[in-house]
Every structure is written in C-alpha cells, then in structure tokens.
Amino acid sequence: MAVYNYNARDNAGNMVTGTVDARSKDAAAELLKAQNLFVVSINEKQKTISDDLSDIFGVPYTEIVAFTRQLSTMISAGLPISRALDVLSQQTANKRLQKILLDCLHDVEGGTSLNQAFARHPAEFNQTYVALVRAGESSGRLDEILVDLATSMEADRELNSKFKAAMVYPVIVILAMVGVFVMMLVFVIPQLSNLYSSLDVQLPGITLAMIALSDFFINRWYIVLVLTIASIFGIKSYISTPSGKKLLSELSFTVPVFGKINRLKELAQFTRTLSLLISAAIPIVEALNIVSDVARNDKIKAASKEASLNVEKGNSLSSYLKYNTEVFPPIISQMAAVGEETGELENVLKTVSDYFDSEVEHAVKGLSAALEPIILIMLGSMVAVLIISIITPIYQITNSL
C-alpha cells in the first residue's frame, strides 16, 4: 500500500491537501471521492529509508489499542478531537503512527469527520473501527464506544496470543525432529555407509534407501534448497487464489486438534465484533456486512455475508445461524434467538463470545495432552526407521562372524 499526496476541493470549494494510503493512484482517487472531495492533483509520495522501515514493521496492534484507549480518555475529559490527536501524535514513538495521526489531525482541522480521516488509513483502522467511530460521532457517545472498542481489541489480541502460544510447542518439536533427522543423514549415515562398504555386506532395502537419501542431501543439496523454496512459493501462490483460500479455510477448521481451537477463536471474534457493532446502534445488516469484510477466515466471511442477505430479506439472524450448522454451532443460534426475543441481542452475543474465549483457554491448556500421542507416534516412527536401517546390517554382520 502506497502513500499519495493530494490536492482537492470540498463541497464548499475550499482547497484541501493531505495524504492518503491506497493500493493505487486510482484507488486513492476513489477513496477521496467517497469522502466528497474533488481531486485536483494526486501523486505518490516519495519514500525515505525511515518510511520504508516503518512500512515493513507497520504500527503494532498494541499501539493501536493503546491509542484508542488514550483517545477515549482525552475525549471523555472534554478535549476537542483535534487537540487530542495533536497530543497523541507528539507522545507516540512510532514514526508511522505519528505520521498517520498528523494526517488525521490535518483532515479534522480541515472539516473532515474523524471516521473519514481514519478511513483513509485502512491498514491501521479497519472497517469495524471506522464504523464504530462513525456511530460514536453520530450518537455523541464516541468516548464510550472507543472504550468498548479498545476492550474488544484487547480481547482479540489476547485470544490470538493464546492461539500462537498453542502453536509454539508442536512447531518446536517438529523442527527438532527434522533437525535430528537431517543431522543423521548428513553426519551419521555416511560414516555407516563407508563401514558397510568396507565389509562388503548385502544391505536391506531400507538401509539402501537411507544411504541414497543421505547421498542426495550431501551431493545434491542445491536441488533440495531449490525444491524447498519452490514449494514455499508454490504454496503461498496457491493459497492466494480463491480455491486455495477456500481449502485453507476448510483445513483451518478441520485439521486435528488445531482446527477446533481455530474455529473457537474465529467464532469468539465473530460474536464479539457483531455484539460491539450492534451495541453502537449500527443496523444488523450493515454490521454483518462489516463482519464479513473484516473476517480473516473465508468460511466466516461467506457465512456473514449470507446472513446479511437473509436478514435483509426479513428473516431473523437466529434462523440463519440455526440453518448453517457447518459454521455456527447450535449454542450461537439458540442464544441469538433468546437475544432477539428479549431485545438484548448485543448482550447475549457478548456472553457467547466470553464463552468461546473460555473454551479457547481450556483447549489451549489441554493441548499438550492432546498432542502427546501424535508426537510420540511421529517420534517413534522416525526412531524406528533410523534404528532398523542402522541396526539390521550390524546384526547381519554379527551373525556372519
């Protein structure tokens, strides 16, 4: 995503200048047009080394959360939005966030609403964020909504941290196993191969296969490297296609052990985001469309969009959730029905998101016990192959003496 400098005129004919983040020059022009600005000129901003480093590392999620909470505190204390942005831009140590806040300050001082200013930086402020700020500005409850938004973002961050922590243990074990196997191929098997050759014994097939694999790793290492890199790029290219994204979404829900945790995490974020949007008085159809746009999993994205279309036709949300049991477990449809009957849908969805949060926590705690059998089988298989390929020839040599 590039940064563009622009000169434009507002509806009153006043000249407005600033910067906007967009994927292309045309996209930047469309974004400005959506803000009721008439573009006079627009050019890509030349990047400095500092800008390049900021783009690589971006703005950490934790800093966006902290900014949101600080902005809420300042607004509730009675500070004007422009003054709050000015103070926060001076306090932040992140150069990219500082630049974004200064751009937003310039836009707000030029008459642009805060949500429109944020919308020009979609990499940092997604559609949920912008929609909630817009609702807060319209209702006069911006400080309250920002507090709820920051709390929700913190909950999402904690949930993602737990999921990543759950991935660390198996990844380390698998990498260690691969490392040991490669070391055996490179250092141990060649020594044994020389020994077997000097003794002129007939080797079993599994030993010959291990020696051939060892020879390939040592003498054709560049082919292994090329194949590894090609595989990585091939997989990344495939999962960026529609069919690849669909397959990845399917696997993320069905893969043993991790699929359950990932599904619970996605459902927690779905219910929490929807609850937050509805509590901000955003119409449910619009809320579902926003959830669909910001969802990371394609199954959740498609289901949210389909739910929006069904509700728009006059059907209840709970009826669709009850129908789509492939994505949504019965507890969501049952609780949503209760929320619709009592008029407390946002509170009920918040309760459901808390339930899924606790389920993720329990699943992560039980991960080690669930993975132990799988890891033991993998480790045992690797050890068995190595022992059989090494010990069998030695046993044959011993018997021939």
C-alpha positions in Angstrom: 0.0 0.0 0.0 1.4 3.4 -1.1 1.0 6.9 0.3 -0.3 9.6 -2.0 -0.2 13.4 -1.6 -3.3 15.1 -2.9 -4.9 18.5 -3.5 -8.6 18.5 -3.6 -11.7 20.7 -3.1 -14.5 20.1 -0.7 -18.2 20.8 -1.4 -17.7 24.4 -0.4 -14.9 24.9 -2.9 -12.2 25.1 -0.3 -8.8 23.7 -1.1 -7.8 20.6 1.0 -4.4 19.0 1.0 -3.2 15.8 2.7 -2.1 12.3 2.3 -4.0 9.0 1.8 -3.0 5.4 1.9 -4.2 3.3 -1.1 -3.2 0.4 -3.3 -3.0 2.5 -6.4 -3.5 6.1 -7.7 -7.0 5.2 -9.0 -7.9 3.6 -5.6 -6.7 6.8 -3.8 -8.8 8.9 -6.1 -11.9 6.7 -5.4 -11.2 6.9 -1.7 -11.2 10.7 -1.8 -14.3 10.8 -4.0 -16.1 8.7 -1.4 -15.2 11.5 1.1 -16.9 14.1 -1.1 -13.6 15.6 -2.2 -13.0 16.6 -5.8 -9.4 15.7 -6.7 -7.3 18.4 -8.3 -4.0 16.5 -8.2 -2.7 13.3 -6.7 0.9 12.0 -6.7 2.7 9.1 -5.0 4.8 10.3 -2.1 8.5 9.6 -2.4 9.6 7.3 0.4 12.6 7.8 2.7 14.6 5.0 4.3 12.7 5.7 7.5 9.4 5.4 5.7 10.5 2.0 4.2 11.3 0.7 7.7 8.0 1.9 9.1 6.2 0.3 6.2 7.9 -3.0 6.9 7.2 -3.1 10.6 4.0 -1.1 10.4 2.1 0.0 13.5 1.9 -2.7 16.2 -1.6 -3.8 17.1 -0.9 -3.0 20.8 -0.1 0.6 19.9 -3.4 1.0 18.0 -5.2 -0.4 21.1 -3.3 2.0 23.4 -4.0 4.9 21.1 -7.7 4.0 21.1 -7.9 3.9 24.9 -5.9 7.2 25.3 -8.1 8.9 22.7 -11.2 7.8 24.6 -9.8 9.2 27.9 -9.0 12.6 26.4 -12.4 12.9 24.7 -14.2 12.0 27.9 -12.1 14.6 29.7 -13.5 17.3 27.4 -10.6 17.8 25.0 -11.5 18.6 21.4 -10.7 15.8 18.9 -8.1 17.9 17.1 -6.3 18.7 20.4 -6.4 15.0 21.4 -4.8 13.9 18.1 -2.2 16.6 18.4 -1.2 15.5 21.9 -1.1 11.8 21.0 0.9 12.4 17.8 3.6 14.0 20.0 3.6 11.2 22.5 3.9 8.2 20.2 7.4 6.9 19.4 6.2 5.0 16.3 7.0 7.2 13.2 4.3 5.7 11.1 1.6 6.2 13.7 2.8 9.7 14.3 2.5 10.5 10.6 -1.0 8.9 10.4 -2.2 10.9 13.4 -0.8 14.2 11.9 -2.6 13.4 8.7 -5.8 12.8 10.6 -5.3 16.0 12.6 -4.9 17.9 9.3 -8.0 16.3 7.9 -10.1 17.0 11.0 -8.9 20.6 11.2 -10.0 20.9 7.5 -13.5 19.9 8.4 -13.3 16.1 7.8 -15.0 13.9 10.4 -12.8 11.7 12.5 -14.2 8.5 11.0 -13.5 9.7 7.4 -9.9 10.6 8.5 -9.4 7.1 9.9 -10.9 5.6 6.8 -8.0 6.9 4.7 -5.7 4.6 6.6 -7.3 1.2 6.2 -4.2 -0.7 7.1 -4.4 0.6 10.7 -8.1 1.3 11.1 -10.3 -1.4 9.6 -13.9 -1.1 8.6 -15.1 -2.2 12.1 -13.0 0.6 13.7 -14.3 3.2 11.2 -17.9 2.2 11.5 -17.8 2.3 15.3 -16.2 5.8 15.3 -18.8 7.0 12.9 -21.6 5.6 15.2 -19.9 7.3 18.2 -19.7 10.6 16.4 -23.4 10.4 15.4 -24.7 9.4 18.8 -22.4 11.6 20.9 -21.0 8.5 22.7 -17.6 8.5 21.0 -15.7 8.1 24.3 -17.8 5.2 25.5 -17.7 3.4 22.1 -13.9 3.8 22.0 -13.6 2.3 25.4 -15.7 -0.7 24.3 -13.6 -0.9 21.0 -10.3 -0.9 22.9 -11.6 -3.6 25.3 -12.7 -5.7 22.3 -9.4 -5.3 20.6 -7.5 -6.3 23.7 -9.7 -9.4 24.0 -8.9 -10.3 20.3 -5.2 -9.7 20.9 -5.2 -12.0 23.9 -7.1 -14.7 22.0 -4.6 -14.5 19.1 -1.7 -14.7 21.6 -3.1 -17.8 23.2 -3.5 -19.4 19.8 0.0 -18.6 18.7 1.3 -19.9 22.1 -0.5 -23.1 21.4 1.4 -23.4 18.1 4.8 -23.0 19.6 5.2 -26.4 21.3 4.4 -28.6 18.3 6.4 -26.4 15.9 9.5 -26.6 18.1 9.1 -30.4 18.4 8.6 -30.9 14.7 11.6 -28.6 13.9 13.8 -30.5 16.4 12.7 -33.9 14.8 13.5 -32.6 11.3 16.9 -31.2 12.5 17.9 -34.5 14.1 16.8 -36.5 11.0 18.9 -34.2 8.7 21.9 -34.4 11.0 21.7 -38.2 10.9 21.5 -38.1 7.1 24.5 -35.7 6.8 26.8 -37.0 9.5 25.9 -40.5 10.8 24.7 -42.3 7.7 27.8 -41.5 5.5 30.1 -43.0 8.2 28.0 -46.1 8.4 27.9 -46.3 4.6 31.7 -46.4 4.5 31.7 -49.1 7.1 29.2 -51.3 5.3 31.1 -50.8 2.0 34.4 -51.9 3.6 32.7 -55.1 5.0 31.1 -56.0 1.7 27.7 -57.0 3.2 24.4 -57.2 1.5 22.3 -54.3 2.8 18.5 -54.4 3.3 16.3 -52.1 1.2 15.5 -49.6 4.0 19.3 -49.1 4.6 20.0 -48.6 0.9 17.1 -46.1 0.8 18.6 -44.1 3.7 22.1 -44.2 2.2 20.7 -42.9 -1.1 18.7 -40.2 0.7 21.9 -39.2 2.6 23.9 -39.1 -0.6 21.2 -36.9 -2.3 21.2 -34.4 0.7 25.0 -34.2 0.7 25.8 -34.1 -3.1 22.5 -32.5 -4.4 21.9 -30.1 -1.6 21.2 -27.3 -4.1 18.3 -29.3 -5.5 16.9 -29.7 -2.0 17.2 -25.9 -1.5 15.5 -25.1 -4.8 12.7 -27.6 -4.2 12.1 -26.2 -0.7 12.0 -22.6 -1.9 9.8 -23.5 -4.9 7.4 -25.4 -2.6 7.1 -22.5 -0.3 6.4 -20.0 -3.1 4.0 -22.5 -4.8 2.0 -23.0 -1.6 1.9 -19.2 -1.0 0.7 -18.6 -4.5 -1.9 -21.3 -4.3 -3.4 -20.1 -1.1 -3.8 -16.6 -2.5 -6.2 -18.0 -5.2 -9.9 -18.4 -4.4 -9.7 -22.2 -4.4 -6.6 -22.1 -2.2 -8.2 -19.7 0.3 -11.3 -22.0 0.4 -9.1 -25.0 1.0 -7.1 -23.2 3.7 -10.3 -22.1 5.4 -11.6 -25.7 5.4 -8.4 -27.1 6.8 -8.2 -24.4 9.5 -11.5 -25.7 10.9 -11.0 -29.5 10.3 -7.3 -30.2 11.0 -6.9 -32.4 14.1 -6.5 -30.5 17.4 -5.7 -27.1 16.0 -8.9 -26.9 13.9 -11.1 -26.9 17.0 -9.1 -24.2 18.6 -9.0 -22.0 15.5 -12.8 -22.4 15.0 -13.5 -21.4 18.6 -11.2 -18.4 18.1 -12.9 -17.3 14.9 -16.4 -17.7 16.5 -15.3 -15.7 19.5 -14.2 -12.8 17.3 -17.3 -13.1 15.1 -19.7 -12.8 18.1 -17.7 -10.1 19.9 -17.4 -7.9 16.8 -21.1 -8.3 15.9 -22.1 -7.5 19.5 -19.9 -4.4 19.5 -21.4 -3.1 16.3 -25.0 -3.7 17.3 -24.4 -2.1 20.7 -23.2 1.0 18.8 -26.7 1.2 17.1 -25.3 0.1 13.8 -28.1 -1.8 11.8 -27.7 -5.5 11.9 -27.4 -5.9 8.1 -24.6 -3.3 8.0 -23.0 -4.9 11.0 -23.0 -8.4 9.3 -21.5 -6.9 6.1 -18.7 -5.2 8.2 -18.0 -8.5 10.0 -17.8 -10.2 6.6 -15.4 -7.7 5.3 -13.0 -7.9 8.3 -13.2 -11.7 8.9 -9.9 -13.5 8.2 -11.5 -16.9 7.6 -13.3 -17.3 4.3 -16.0 -19.6 5.8 -16.9 -16.9 8.4 -16.6 -14.2 5.7 -19.1 -16.1 3.4 -21.4 -17.1 6.2 -21.6 -13.5 7.5 -22.4 -12.2 4.0 -25.1 -14.8 3.5 -26.6 -14.0 6.9 -26.7 -10.3 6.0 -28.6 -11.1 2.8 -31.1 -13.3 4.7 -31.7 -10.7 7.4 -32.2 -8.1 4.7 -35.0 -10.3 3.2 -36.8 -10.1 6.6 -35.6 -13.3 8.2 -34.2 -13.4 11.7 -30.5 -13.8 12.4 -31.1 -16.9 14.6 -32.9 -18.7 11.8 -29.9 -18.4 9.5 -27.5 -19.4 12.3 -29.6 -22.4 13.0 -29.6 -23.4 9.3 -25.8 -23.0 8.9 -24.6 -25.6 11.4 -21.4 -26.2 9.4 -20.0 -22.9 10.6 -22.1 -22.0 13.6 -22.7 -24.4 16.5 -26.2 -24.6 18.0 -25.3 -22.5 21.0 -25.0 -19.4 18.8 -28.4 -19.8 17.1 -30.1 -20.7 20.4 -28.6 -17.7 22.3 -29.3 -15.4 19.3 -32.9 -16.4 19.4 -33.1 -15.5 23.1 -31.5 -12.2 22.4 -33.9 -11.4 19.6 -36.9 -12.3 21.8 -35.7 -10.1 24.7 -34.2 -7.3 22.7 -30.8 -7.9 24.2 -29.0 -9.4 21.2 -25.8 -7.4 21.7 -25.5 -8.5 25.3 -26.3 -12.2 24.5 -23.7 -12.2 21.8 -21.1 -10.7 24.2 -21.9 -13.6 26.6 -21.4 -16.1 23.8 -18.1 -14.5 22.9 -16.9 -14.8 26.5 -18.0 -18.4 26.5 -15.9 -19.1 23.4 -12.9 -17.2 24.9 -13.0 -19.6 27.9 -13.3 -22.6 25.6 -10.2 -21.5 23.7 -8.3 -21.1 27.0 -9.4 -24.6 28.1 -8.5 -26.1 24.7 -5.0 -24.5 24.8 -4.4 -25.8 28.3 -5.3 -29.3 27.2 -3.2 -29.1 24.0 -0.2 -30.8 25.4 -2.2 -33.9 26.5 -3.9 -34.0 23.1 -0.7 -33.7 21.1 1.4 -36.2 23.1 0.1 -39.3 21.3 0.6 -37.7 17.9 4.1 -36.5 18.7 5.0 -39.9 20.2 3.8 -41.7 17.1 5.8 -39.4 14.8 8.9 -39.6 17.0 8.6 -43.4 17.4 8.2 -43.8 13.6 11.3 -41.7 12.9 13.4 -43.6 15.5 12.2 -46.9 14.2 13.2 -46.1 10.7 16.6 -45.0 11.8 17.2 -48.0 14.1 16.1 -50.5 11.6 18.2 -49.0 8.8 21.3 -48.9 11.1 20.9 -52.0 13.3 19.8 -54.5 10.7 23.1 -54.5 8.8 25.1 -54.6 12.0 23.0 -57.6 13.1 23.7 -59.4 9.8 27.4 -58.7 10.1 27.4 -60.1 13.7 25.6 -63.3 12.6 28.1 -63.8 9.7 31.1 -63.8 12.0 
